[in-house]
Amino acid sequence: MYQSTTGYSSSNVPLKKEEKDTSRALFYGFSAVVLLVLSAYFIYSGYFGEEIPLIAFLTSSNKAQSIRIEYNLEDERAVNLVPNTQEWISFHDDLITEAGFDATALRANPEATVTFVAYDYADEQASIVEADIEADYGTGMTTKKQRRKEDKEGKDKFSNQNRPTMGISCYTEYTEVGITNANMCNPTRKIANPIRTGCSSLSAGGELSGVTMVNEFECASPNENERVSARCCQPTPDTEYVSSAWSVTAREKKKKDTCLEIGCHDGEVLTGCSGTSTGKGKKSEELEADYGVAMPMSAFGGTKLFKNECNVQQSGTDTLFVQAMCAKQEDAATYSLDCQAVNAEDALRENDDFVSSVQCPVDYTMFDCSSFHETAIGMCVESDNTDQLFGEYYFKEKAKSKAFCKAVSESAEVRAQAICCGLF
């Protein structure tokens, strides 16, 4: 039944299988070590700020992101900040980090947009004393008007109110990361129905094209290198001023000319001026003729409210655009909107530029901030703009003070203009 095993020679197959298993084990072990090293490299390559393309792709660091951050200009860190400086960048990076985002990654992401909402005050009920306002507001403002009109029915409970915005709450919206030459007034956590009252623009040190209103809420510049700010206001919520809201209509004119002007219709209040120029300044044309290279020097002489009209000026006769923001209230409004222009009287040297500053009086809040060259703005027959205007921005000198409108240029002729409004 059983066959004899005498003389049987066994094979070494089991030994060969063992050798093969050992080789596989070594191969798998080596592969595991390599994968571990590569994984550690990819995971931690961005830990110290050096991120390689593959890990950026795997973590989707370049995905489209739209972030909006709100803060108050009463934040001590926001005092004396000038756009595009290292202090400015650091402050905004801190706000981004505090909001739970990676500031470095966002700035490196071409698909990211980070917009900021800067409220004038943290508490709209807070008082602001005369000492916080410069004694010299500039020129153009008449004597201080009565803080509110007398109500014949005796509704006088707000007569002693010292609210800094005089029944109006405002914020400025601008973009720090992403496309900076367009912004709009969107609802915020504090202001549900913002009204665009002004548009401002600041170049990055080169050509200034200016800024115009777009649709009902937006401000935009044709120059992608400009920083556009939208000024947004509404009657302060939960106060008697709520019933005194207004609507804004744009009156505009577009033409190839050296100067243009436009005003509002009867019964409307002018709250802001804007304008753009598509031309190149004479300095730019001369540099191009001398060196054969087109130089980005603007012909724009600025925007100014004068004699209840918005005026814009440029060197040459390229396309010029001017707009007036015209507000109208309902007849049943409890308080009347009053606006006046305040002009700076001079400009001071700050580093390589000249800066002009102006501030609204205590009973008014700033609706618009603009800039112009004092002599050039009136040169409408034959203009020779040889100095570069860089535009304007909002500035806080002290945490508990009103904002300044600052205008920047390479010329001492630069002047800042604020349009200041209040409900009375």
Sine and cosine of phi, psi and omega as CSV:
sin_phi,cos_phi,sin_psi,cos_psi,sin_omega,cos_omega
0.00,0.00,-0.74,0.67,0.01,-1.00
-0.99,-0.13,0.71,-0.70,0.00,-1.00
-0.99,0.10,0.61,-0.79,-0.01,-1.00
-0.93,0.38,0.60,-0.80,0.03,-1.00
-0.99,-0.16,0.19,0.98,-0.02,-1.00
-0.91,0.42,0.72,-0.69,0.00,-1.00
0.98,0.21,0.12,0.99,0.00,-1.00
-0.97,0.24,0.74,-0.67,0.02,-1.00
-0.95,-0.32,0.92,-0.40,-0.01,-1.00
-0.97,0.23,0.48,-0.88,0.03,-1.00
-1.00,-0.01,0.23,-0.97,-0.02,-1.00
-0.98,-0.21,0.43,0.90,-0.03,-1.00
-0.82,0.58,-0.74,0.67,0.00,-1.00
-0.83,0.55,-0.56,0.83,-0.01,-1.00
-0.93,0.35,-0.61,0.80,0.02,-1.00
-0.91,0.40,-0.63,0.78,0.03,-1.00
-0.89,0.46,-0.63,0.77,0.01,-1.00
-0.90,0.43,-0.63,0.77,0.02,-1.00
-0.90,0.43,-0.64,0.77,-0.01,-1.00
-0.90,0.43,-0.67,0.74,0.02,-1.00
-0.88,0.48,-0.62,0.78,0.01,-1.00
-0.90,0.44,-0.65,0.76,0.01,-1.00
-0.90,0.43,-0.67,0.75,0.03,-1.00
-0.89,0.45,-0.65,0.76,0.00,-1.00
-0.88,0.48,-0.67,0.74,0.02,-1.00
-0.91,0.42,-0.66,0.75,0.00,-1.00
-0.89,0.45,-0.74,0.68,0.01,-1.00
-0.90,0.43,-0.62,0.79,0.03,-1.00
-0.90,0.44,-0.69,0.72,0.01,-1.00
-0.90,0.44,-0.68,0.74,0.01,-1.00
-0.88,0.47,-0.63,0.77,0.01,-1.00
-0.89,0.45,-0.65,0.76,0.01,-1.00
-0.90,0.43,-0.69,0.72,0.01,-1.00
-0.88,0.47,-0.71,0.70,0.01,-1.00
-0.89,0.45,-0.62,0.79,0.02,-1.00
-0.89,0.46,-0.69,0.72,0.01,-1.00
-0.90,0.43,-0.72,0.70,0.00,-1.00
-0.90,0.43,-0.64,0.77,0.03,-1.00
-0.88,0.48,-0.71,0.70,0.02,-1.00
-0.88,0.47,-0.62,0.79,0.00,-1.00
-0.90,0.43,-0.74,0.68,-0.03,-1.00
-0.93,0.38,-0.63,0.78,-0.06,-1.00
-0.94,0.34,-0.68,0.73,-0.12,-0.99
-0.98,-0.19,0.03,1.00,-0.01,-1.00
-0.89,0.45,-0.48,0.88,0.02,-1.00
-0.99,-0.10,0.04,1.00,-0.09,-1.00
-0.91,0.42,-0.60,0.80,-0.03,-1.00
-0.98,-0.22,0.37,0.93,0.10,-0.99
1.00,-0.06,0.01,1.00,0.02,-1.00
-0.94,-0.34,0.99,-0.16,-0.09,-1.00
-0.96,-0.27,0.80,-0.60,-0.02,-1.00
-1.00,0.09,0.35,-0.94,-0.06,-1.00
-0.84,0.55,-0.64,0.77,-0.06,-1.00
-0.90,0.44,-0.72,0.69,-0.01,-1.00
-0.92,0.39,-0.54,0.84,0.06,-1.00
-0.89,0.45,-0.64,0.77,0.02,-1.00
-0.93,0.37,-0.71,0.70,-0.05,-1.00
-0.90,0.43,-0.54,0.84,-0.02,-1.00
-1.00,-0.07,0.05,1.00,0.05,-1.00
0.84,0.55,0.67,0.74,-0.02,-1.00
-0.93,0.36,-0.29,0.96,-0.01,-1.00
-0.97,-0.24,0.32,0.95,0.03,-1.00
-0.95,0.31,0.43,-0.90,0.00,-1.00
-0.91,0.42,0.79,-0.62,0.02,-1.00
-0.69,-0.72,0.67,-0.74,0.06,-1.00
-0.79,-0.62,0.92,-0.40,-0.11,-0.99
-0.84,-0.55,0.67,-0.74,0.01,-1.00
-0.79,-0.61,0.84,-0.55,-0.08,-1.00
-0.85,-0.52,0.76,-0.65,0.00,-1.00
-0.96,-0.27,0.64,-0.77,0.07,-1.00
-0.47,-0.88,0.16,-0.99,-0.02,-1.00
-0.95,-0.32,0.66,-0.75,0.03,-1.00
-0.94,0.33,-0.11,0.99,0.11,-0.99
-0.98,0.18,-0.10,0.99,0.12,-0.99
-0.86,0.50,0.83,-0.56,-0.06,-1.00
-0.84,0.54,-0.47,0.88,-0.01,-1.00
-0.95,0.31,-0.28,0.96,-0.03,-1.00
-1.00,0.02,-0.06,1.00,-0.03,-1.00
-0.97,0.25,0.68,-0.73,0.07,-1.00
0.87,0.49,0.53,0.85,0.03,-1.00
-1.00,-0.02,0.74,-0.67,0.04,-1.00
-0.93,-0.38,0.77,-0.63,-0.02,-1.00
-0.80,0.60,0.59,-0.81,0.09,-1.00
0.96,0.27,0.04,1.00,0.08,-1.00
-1.00,0.07,0.23,-0.97,0.01,-1.00
-0.90,0.44,-0.58,0.82,0.04,-1.00
-0.90,0.44,-0.65,0.76,0.04,-1.00
-0.88,0.47,-0.75,0.66,-0.02,-1.00
-0.88,0.47,-0.70,0.72,-0.02,-1.00
-0.89,0.45,-0.66,0.75,0.01,-1.00
-0.88,0.48,-0.71,0.70,-0.02,-1.00
-0.95,0.33,-0.55,0.83,0.10,-1.00
-0.89,0.46,-0.62,0.79,0.04,-1.00
-0.90,0.44,-0.68,0.74,0.02,-1.00
-0.90,0.44,-0.63,0.77,0.02,-1.00
-0.90,0.44,-0.70,0.72,0.00,-1.00
-0.90,0.44,-0.68,0.73,0.00,-1.00
-0.90,0.44,-0.42,0.91,0.03,-1.00
-0.99,0.12,-0.04,1.00,0.07,-1.00
0.99,-0.11,0.33,0.94,-0.02,-1.00
-0.88,-0.47,0.28,-0.96,0.04,-1.00
-1.00,-0.05,0.96,-0.28,-0.07,-1.00
-0.89,0.46,-0.67,0.74,-0.02,-1.00
-0.89,0.45,-0.69,0.72,0.00,-1.00
-0.91,0.41,-0.63,0.78,-0.01,-1.00
-0.92,0.40,-0.67,0.75,0.01,-1.00
-0.92,0.40,-0.47,0.88,0.00,-1.00
-1.00,0.07,-0.14,0.99,-0.06,-1.00
-1.00,-0.07,0.93,-0.37,-0.03,-1.00
-0.93,0.38,-0.22,0.97,-0.01,-1.00
-0.99,-0.13,0.04,1.00,-0.06,-1.00
-1.00,-0.05,0.56,-0.83,0.11,-0.99
-0.74,-0.68,0.81,-0.58,0.05,-1.00
-0.83,-0.55,0.92,-0.40,-0.02,-1.00
-0.94,-0.33,0.59,-0.81,-0.03,-1.00
-0.88,-0.47,0.62,-0.78,0.11,-0.99
-0.93,-0.37,0.91,-0.41,-0.05,-1.00
-0.95,-0.31,0.97,-0.24,0.04,-1.00
-0.96,0.28,0.60,-0.80,0.05,-1.00
-0.89,0.47,-0.67,0.74,-0.08,-1.00
-0.67,-0.74,0.52,-0.86,0.06,-1.00
-0.96,0.28,-0.59,0.80,-0.04,-1.00
-0.78,-0.62,0.94,-0.35,-0.05,-1.00
-0.92,0.40,-0.25,0.97,0.01,-1.00
-1.00,0.03,-0.12,0.99,-0.07,-1.00
-0.92,0.39,0.49,-0.87,0.02,-1.00
-1.00,-0.04,0.44,-0.90,0.06,-1.00
-0.73,-0.69,0.80,-0.61,-0.13,-0.99
-1.00,-0.03,0.33,-0.94,-0.03,-1.00
-0.85,0.52,-0.52,0.86,-0.03,-1.00
-0.90,0.44,-0.36,0.93,0.01,-1.00
-0.99,0.12,-0.07,1.00,0.00,-1.00
-0.93,-0.37,0.71,-0.70,0.01,-1.00
-0.85,0.53,0.60,-0.80,-0.01,-1.00
-0.89,0.45,-0.56,0.83,-0.01,-1.00
-0.96,-0.27,0.94,-0.33,-0.02,-1.00
-0.98,0.18,-0.31,0.95,-0.15,-0.99
0.86,-0.50,-0.40,-0.92,0.00,-1.00
-0.88,-0.48,0.39,-0.92,0.09,-1.00
0.95,-0.32,-0.37,0.93,-0.02,-1.00
-1.00,0.06,0.74,-0.67,0.05,-1.00
-0.97,0.25,0.00,-1.00,0.06,-1.00
-0.86,0.51,0.46,-0.89,-0.08,-1.00
-0.86,0.52,0.78,-0.62,-0.01,-1.00
-0.99,0.16,0.26,-0.97,0.09,-1.00
-0.83,0.56,0.71,-0.71,-0.14,-0.99
-0.90,0.44,-0.45,0.90,0.13,-0.99
-0.35,-0.94,0.45,-0.89,-0.01,-1.00
-0.96,0.30,0.58,-0.81,0.03,-1.00
-0.92,0.40,0.72,-0.69,0.04,-1.00
-0.99,-0.12,0.88,-0.47,-0.09,-1.00
-0.90,0.43,-0.33,0.94,-0.01,-1.00
-1.00,0.05,0.02,1.00,0.09,-1.00
1.00,0.05,0.22,0.97,0.04,-1.00
-0.98,0.21,1.00,0.08,-0.18,-0.98
-0.87,-0.49,0.31,0.95,-0.12,-0.99
-0.95,0.32,-0.21,0.98,0.04,-1.00
-0.97,-0.26,0.13,0.99,-0.12,-0.99
-0.91,0.41,-0.47,0.88,0.01,-1.00
-0.99,-0.16,0.16,0.99,-0.04,-1.00
-0.93,0.37,0.66,-0.75,0.01,-1.00
-0.86,-0.50,0.71,0.71,0.04,-1.00
-0.93,0.36,0.75,-0.67,-0.09,-1.00
-0.89,0.47,-0.53,0.85,-0.02,-1.00
-1.00,-0.05,0.04,1.00,0.04,-1.00
0.77,0.63,0.79,0.61,0.06,-1.00
1.00,0.10,0.11,0.99,-0.01,-1.00
-0.81,-0.59,0.77,-0.64,0.04,-1.00
-0.95,-0.31,0.73,-0.69,-0.07,-1.00
-0.72,-0.69,0.39,-0.92,0.16,-0.99
-0.54,-0.84,0.29,-0.96,0.06,-1.00
-0.90,-0.44,0.75,-0.66,0.00,-1.00
-0.91,-0.41,0.76,-0.65,-0.03,-1.00
-0.50,-0.87,0.28,-0.96,-0.02,-1.00
-0.94,-0.35,0.74,-0.67,0.02,-1.00
-0.98,-0.21,-0.57,0.82,0.00,-1.00
-0.84,-0.54,0.80,-0.60,-0.01,-1.00
0.95,-0.31,-0.48,-0.88,-0.02,-1.00
-0.97,0.24,0.89,-0.46,-0.14,-0.99
-0.98,-0.19,-0.16,0.99,-0.13,-0.99
-1.00,-0.05,0.31,0.95,0.10,-0.99
-0.46,-0.89,0.71,-0.71,0.06,-1.00
-0.50,-0.86,0.31,-0.95,-0.02,-1.00
-0.56,-0.83,0.31,-0.95,-0.01,-1.00
-1.00,0.07,0.97,-0.23,0.05,-1.00
-0.97,-0.23,0.47,-0.88,0.07,-1.00
-0.85,0.53,0.54,-0.84,0.01,-1.00
-0.84,-0.55,-0.04,-1.00,0.03,-1.00
-0.92,0.40,-0.42,0.91,-0.03,-1.00
-0.97,-0.23,-0.52,0.85,-0.12,-0.99
-0.85,-0.52,0.95,-0.31,-0.11,-0.99
-0.99,0.11,-0.47,0.88,-0.08,-1.00
-0.78,-0.63,0.92,0.39,-0.05,-1.00
-0.92,0.38,0.55,-0.84,0.07,-1.00
-0.89,-0.45,0.82,-0.58,0.04,-1.00
-0.94,0.33,0.84,-0.54,-0.03,-1.00
-0.92,-0.40,-0.29,0.96,-0.02,-1.00
-0.30,-0.95,0.37,-0.93,0.06,-1.00
-0.74,-0.67,0.74,-0.68,0.00,-1.00
-0.77,-0.64,0.39,-0.92,-0.03,-1.00
-0.54,-0.84,0.62,-0.79,0.01,-1.00
-0.74,-0.68,0.81,-0.59,0.03,-1.00
-0.99,0.17,0.25,-0.97,0.00,-1.00
-1.00,0.04,0.43,0.90,0.02,-1.00
0.96,-0.27,0.04,1.00,0.00,-1.00
-0.85,-0.53,-0.68,-0.74,-0.08,-1.00
-0.89,0.47,0.70,-0.71,0.08,-1.00
-0.92,-0.39,0.85,-0.53,0.03,-1.00
-0.99,-0.16,-0.34,0.94,-0.04,-1.00
0.99,-0.12,-0.16,-0.99,-0.09,-1.00
-0.57,-0.82,0.52,-0.86,0.03,-1.00
-0.71,-0.71,0.30,-0.95,0.10,-1.00
-0.98,0.20,0.61,-0.79,0.08,-1.00
-0.77,-0.64,0.80,-0.60,-0.03,-1.00
0.83,0.56,-0.52,-0.85,-0.10,-0.99
-1.00,0.00,-0.46,0.89,-0.17,-0.99
-0.83,-0.56,-0.19,0.98,-0.20,-0.98
-0.99,-0.17,0.45,-0.89,0.16,-0.99
-0.82,-0.57,0.67,-0.75,-0.04,-1.00
-0.50,-0.87,0.48,-0.87,0.07,-1.00
-0.87,-0.49,0.59,-0.81,0.06,-1.00
-0.95,0.31,-0.21,0.98,-0.02,-1.00
-0.99,-0.11,0.91,-0.43,-0.07,-1.00
-0.93,0.37,-0.20,0.98,-0.01,-1.00
-1.00,-0.05,0.06,1.00,-0.02,-1.00
-1.00,-0.08,0.47,-0.88,0.07,-1.00
-0.98,-0.20,0.94,-0.35,-0.06,-1.00
-0.99,-0.14,0.70,-0.72,0.06,-1.00
-0.88,-0.48,0.71,-0.71,0.09,-1.00
-0.98,-0.22,0.78,-0.63,0.04,-1.00
-0.99,-0.12,0.80,-0.60,-0.18,-0.98
-0.75,-0.66,0.77,-0.64,-0.06,-1.00
-0.64,-0.77,0.28,-0.96,0.17,-0.98
-0.30,-0.95,0.35,-0.94,0.10,-0.99
-0.83,0.56,0.66,-0.75,-0.07,-1.00
-0.84,0.54,0.82,-0.57,-0.02,-1.00
-0.86,0.52,0.50,-0.87,0.08,-1.00
0.90,0.44,0.53,0.85,0.08,-1.00
-0.74,-0.67,0.13,-0.99,0.03,-1.00
-0.92,0.39,-0.22,0.98,-0.05,-1.00
-0.98,0.20,-0.22,0.97,-0.07,-1.00
-0.84,0.55,-0.58,0.81,-0.05,-1.00
-0.97,0.25,-0.01,1.00,-0.08,-1.00
-0.94,-0.34,0.53,0.85,0.01,-1.00
-0.92,0.39,0.18,-0.98,-0.02,-1.00
-0.62,-0.78,0.33,-0.95,0.11,-0.99
-0.91,-0.41,0.47,-0.88,-0.07,-1.00
-0.88,-0.48,0.74,-0.68,0.07,-1.00
-0.86,-0.51,0.66,-0.75,0.02,-1.00
-1.00,0.00,0.83,-0.55,0.17,-0.99
-0.98,-0.21,0.75,-0.66,-0.14,-0.99
-0.59,-0.80,0.33,-0.94,0.03,-1.00
-0.55,-0.84,0.68,-0.73,-0.02,-1.00
-0.72,-0.70,0.80,-0.61,-0.11,-0.99
-0.26,-0.97,0.44,-0.90,0.14,-0.99
-0.99,0.12,0.97,-0.25,-0.08,-1.00
-0.30,-0.95,0.12,-0.99,0.03,-1.00
-1.00,0.06,-0.59,0.81,0.02,-1.00
-0.69,-0.72,0.52,-0.86,0.11,-0.99
-0.63,-0.78,0.48,-0.88,0.07,-1.00
-0.55,-0.83,0.48,-0.88,0.03,-1.00
-0.40,-0.92,0.55,-0.83,0.01,-1.00
-0.82,-0.58,-0.18,-0.98,-0.01,-1.00
-0.98,-0.18,0.22,-0.97,0.04,-1.00
-0.99,0.16,0.26,-0.97,0.07,-1.00
-0.85,0.53,0.66,-0.75,0.00,-1.00
1.00,0.06,-0.03,1.00,0.04,-1.00
-0.96,-0.30,0.42,-0.91,0.02,-1.00
-0.91,-0.41,0.80,-0.60,-0.02,-1.00
-0.98,0.19,0.89,-0.45,-0.07,-1.00
-0.96,-0.29,-0.23,0.97,-0.03,-1.00
-0.15,-0.99,0.40,-0.92,0.02,-1.00
-0.79,-0.61,0.57,-0.82,0.09,-1.00
-0.54,-0.84,0.31,-0.95,0.00,-1.00
-0.13,-0.99,0.34,-0.94,0.03,-1.00
-0.67,-0.75,0.39,-0.92,0.06,-1.00
-0.73,-0.68,0.66,-0.75,0.03,-1.00
-0.98,-0.21,0.01,1.00,-0.09,-1.00
-1.00,0.06,0.22,-0.98,0.10,-1.00
-0.96,-0.27,0.60,-0.80,0.00,-1.00
-0.95,0.31,0.25,-0.97,-0.03,-1.00
-0.89,0.47,-0.60,0.80,0.02,-1.00
-0.86,0.50,-0.66,0.75,0.01,-1.00
-0.89,0.46,-0.69,0.72,-0.02,-1.00
-0.91,0.41,-0.62,0.78,0.02,-1.00
-0.92,0.39,-0.67,0.74,0.03,-1.00
-0.91,0.43,-0.60,0.80,0.02,-1.00
-0.93,0.38,-0.62,0.78,0.02,-1.00
-0.94,0.35,-0.61,0.79,-0.06,-1.00
-0.97,0.24,-0.64,0.77,-0.14,-0.99
-0.91,-0.42,-0.07,1.00,0.03,-1.00
0.95,0.30,0.27,0.96,-0.02,-1.00
-0.82,-0.58,0.76,-0.65,0.03,-1.00
-0.95,0.32,0.83,-0.56,-0.01,-1.00
-0.96,-0.28,0.74,-0.68,-0.05,-1.00
-0.98,0.20,0.96,0.29,0.04,-1.00
-0.92,-0.39,0.81,-0.58,-0.14,-0.99
-0.98,0.18,0.48,-0.88,0.11,-0.99
-1.00,-0.04,-0.07,1.00,-0.17,-0.98
-0.94,0.34,0.80,-0.60,0.02,-1.00
-0.99,-0.11,-0.09,1.00,0.10,-0.99
0.93,-0.38,-0.11,-0.99,-0.04,-1.00
-0.77,-0.64,0.70,-0.71,-0.05,-1.00
-0.54,-0.84,0.71,-0.71,0.16,-0.99
-1.00,0.06,0.86,-0.50,-0.05,-1.00
-0.58,-0.82,0.79,-0.62,-0.01,-1.00
0.80,0.61,0.71,0.71,0.06,-1.00
0.88,0.48,0.48,0.88,0.10,-1.00
-0.69,-0.72,0.53,-0.85,0.09,-1.00
-1.00,0.07,0.80,-0.60,-0.03,-1.00
-0.88,-0.47,0.70,-0.72,0.12,-0.99
-0.78,-0.62,0.42,-0.91,-0.08,-1.00
-0.57,-0.82,0.49,-0.87,0.09,-1.00
-0.51,-0.86,0.27,-0.96,0.13,-0.99
-1.00,0.03,0.82,-0.57,-0.04,-1.00
0.99,-0.11,-0.18,-0.98,-0.07,-1.00
-0.77,-0.64,0.62,0.78,0.13,-0.99
-0.95,0.30,0.01,-1.00,-0.06,-1.00
-0.91,0.42,0.79,-0.61,0.00,-1.00
-0.86,-0.52,0.62,-0.78,-0.09,-1.00
-0.74,-0.68,0.76,-0.65,0.03,-1.00
-0.75,-0.66,0.60,-0.80,0.01,-1.00
-0.68,-0.73,0.57,-0.82,0.13,-0.99
-0.88,-0.48,0.74,-0.68,0.07,-1.00
-1.00,-0.04,0.91,-0.41,-0.15,-0.99
-0.92,-0.40,0.88,-0.48,-0.06,-1.00
-0.99,-0.16,0.57,-0.82,0.05,-1.00
-0.65,-0.76,0.71,-0.70,0.01,-1.00
-0.96,-0.26,0.36,-0.93,0.10,-0.99
-0.95,0.32,0.45,-0.89,-0.02,-1.00
-0.89,0.46,-0.43,0.90,-0.05,-1.00
-1.00,0.09,0.05,1.00,-0.02,-1.00
-0.86,0.51,0.71,-0.70,-0.02,-1.00
-0.95,0.31,-0.62,0.78,-0.03,-1.00
-0.88,-0.48,0.48,-0.88,-0.02,-1.00
-0.98,-0.21,0.68,-0.74,0.02,-1.00
-0.99,0.17,0.80,-0.61,0.02,-1.00
-0.81,-0.59,0.77,-0.64,-0.02,-1.00
-0.75,-0.67,0.62,-0.79,0.06,-1.00
-0.60,-0.80,0.48,-0.88,0.02,-1.00
-1.00,0.01,0.65,-0.76,0.07,-1.00
-0.84,-0.55,0.84,-0.54,-0.05,-1.00
-0.96,-0.28,0.64,-0.77,0.14,-0.99
-0.94,0.34,0.47,-0.88,-0.06,-1.00
-0.99,-0.14,-0.30,0.96,-0.04,-1.00
-0.40,-0.92,-0.08,-1.00,0.06,-1.00
-0.63,-0.77,0.56,-0.83,-0.01,-1.00
-0.89,-0.46,0.52,-0.86,0.03,-1.00
-0.96,0.29,0.79,-0.61,0.11,-0.99
-0.76,-0.65,0.96,-0.29,-0.09,-1.00
0.85,0.52,-0.87,-0.49,-0.06,-1.00
-1.00,-0.06,-0.06,1.00,-0.09,-1.00
-0.87,-0.50,0.16,-0.99,0.16,-0.99
-0.95,-0.30,0.68,-0.73,-0.05,-1.00
-0.81,-0.59,0.75,-0.66,0.03,-1.00
-0.91,-0.42,0.64,-0.77,-0.09,-1.00
-0.76,-0.65,0.57,-0.82,0.06,-1.00
-0.51,-0.86,0.45,-0.89,-0.09,-1.00
-0.66,-0.75,0.50,-0.87,0.04,-1.00
-0.99,0.11,0.50,-0.87,0.07,-1.00
-0.91,0.42,0.18,-0.98,-0.14,-0.99
-0.89,0.46,-0.51,0.86,-0.06,-1.00
-1.00,0.04,0.02,1.00,-0.05,-1.00
-0.82,-0.57,0.39,-0.92,0.10,-0.99
-0.86,-0.51,0.46,-0.89,-0.09,-1.00
-0.99,0.16,0.84,-0.54,0.04,-1.00
-0.99,-0.12,-0.48,0.88,-0.08,-1.00
-0.46,-0.89,0.50,-0.87,0.02,-1.00
-0.72,-0.70,0.81,-0.59,-0.02,-1.00
-0.63,-0.78,0.10,-1.00,-0.06,-1.00
-0.64,-0.77,0.42,-0.91,0.05,-1.00
-0.33,-0.95,0.30,-0.95,0.14,-0.99
-1.00,-0.08,0.82,-0.57,-0.20,-0.98
-0.84,0.54,-0.71,0.70,-0.02,-1.00
-0.98,0.18,-0.70,0.72,-0.10,-0.99
-0.90,0.44,-0.55,0.84,-0.10,-1.00
-0.87,0.50,-0.39,0.92,0.01,-1.00
-0.97,-0.22,0.06,1.00,-0.02,-1.00
-1.00,0.01,1.00,-0.07,-0.12,-0.99
-0.93,-0.36,-0.24,0.97,0.02,-1.00
-1.00,0.03,-0.81,0.58,0.05,-1.00
-0.67,-0.74,0.92,-0.39,-0.11,-0.99
-0.93,-0.37,0.61,-0.80,0.02,-1.00
-0.67,-0.74,0.98,0.19,0.01,-1.00
-0.98,0.19,0.96,-0.29,-0.02,-1.00
-0.96,-0.29,-0.05,1.00,-0.01,-1.00
-0.91,-0.41,0.56,-0.83,-0.07,-1.00
-1.00,0.00,0.84,-0.55,0.11,-0.99
-1.00,-0.03,0.74,-0.67,-0.07,-1.00
-0.97,-0.23,-0.20,0.98,0.05,-1.00
0.94,-0.33,-0.42,-0.91,-0.17,-0.99
-0.56,-0.83,0.30,-0.95,0.06,-1.00
-0.38,-0.93,0.29,-0.96,0.04,-1.00
-1.00,0.01,0.60,-0.80,-0.14,-0.99
-0.61,-0.79,0.64,-0.77,0.04,-1.00
-0.91,-0.42,0.89,-0.46,-0.03,-1.00
-1.00,0.06,-0.57,0.82,0.06,-1.00
-0.69,-0.73,0.50,-0.86,-0.07,-1.00
-0.86,0.51,-0.60,0.80,-0.09,-1.00
-0.98,-0.21,0.38,0.92,0.02,-1.00
-0.92,-0.39,0.23,-0.97,0.08,-1.00
-0.96,0.30,0.36,-0.93,-0.02,-1.00
-0.95,0.31,0.44,-0.90,0.14,-0.99
-0.98,-0.22,0.50,-0.87,0.25,-0.97
-0.99,-0.16,0.83,-0.56,-0.02,-1.00
-0.89,-0.46,0.72,-0.69,0.03,-1.00
-0.91,-0.42,0.61,-0.79,-0.11,-0.99
-0.80,-0.61,0.65,-0.76,0.01,-1.00
-0.36,-0.93,0.20,-0.98,0.14,-0.99
-1.00,0.06,0.02,1.00,-0.05,-1.00
-0.89,-0.45,0.57,-0.83,0.08,-1.00
-0.95,0.30,-0.08,1.00,0.03,-1.00
-0.98,0.19,-0.14,0.99,-0.08,-1.00
-0.92,0.39,0.61,-0.79,0.05,-1.00
-0.68,-0.74,0.63,-0.77,0.10,-0.99
-1.00,-0.08,0.57,-0.82,0.08,-1.00
-0.73,-0.68,0.77,-0.64,0.09,-1.00
-0.92,-0.38,0.66,-0.75,0.17,-0.99
-0.98,-0.18,0.89,-0.46,-0.15,-0.99
-0.94,-0.35,0.74,-0.67,-0.10,-1.00
-0.74,-0.67,0.39,-0.92,0.06,-1.00
-0.40,-0.92,0.30,-0.95,0.06,-1.00
-0.97,-0.24,0.86,-0.51,-0.10,-0.99
-0.77,-0.64,0.00,0.00,0.00,0.00
